Amino acid sequence: MVFSNLELALENGQDVVDRIERDLYLCRVKYNSGEEYVLKPQLPLGFSCLTCFRLSFNHHFKTKQSAERAAELFGSRMGVKVNVNTERYEENGYKIISHYRLCLTSPH
């Protein structure tokens, strides 16, 4: 995602992160004709990061794949096992997946 100015990038960065369900780095890219601000999933060599927009641990994930990726990331940051729980509801006799959420493993 590319923005024309810093204010716009800062204003919309967290919304983009919540929509694509992953942490993003805000980088400034300078050209002879001007500059732009880019949200990147990894910080490439030679780029400096102005800020990092991060997913909340309590985010309701749309896909299991996104939730599992976030569980690994949070687990490595926190030094604990993070599980993915599937939240369901029942409608007309059918169990429907509402979303996925992260859960810490209880220490027993």
Secondary structure, 3 states (H helix, E strand, C coil): CEECCHHHHHHHHHHHHHHHCCCEEEEEEEECCEEEEEEECCCCCCCCEEEEECCCCCCCECCHHHHHHHHHHHHHHHCCCEEEEEEEEEECCEEEEEEEEEEECCCC
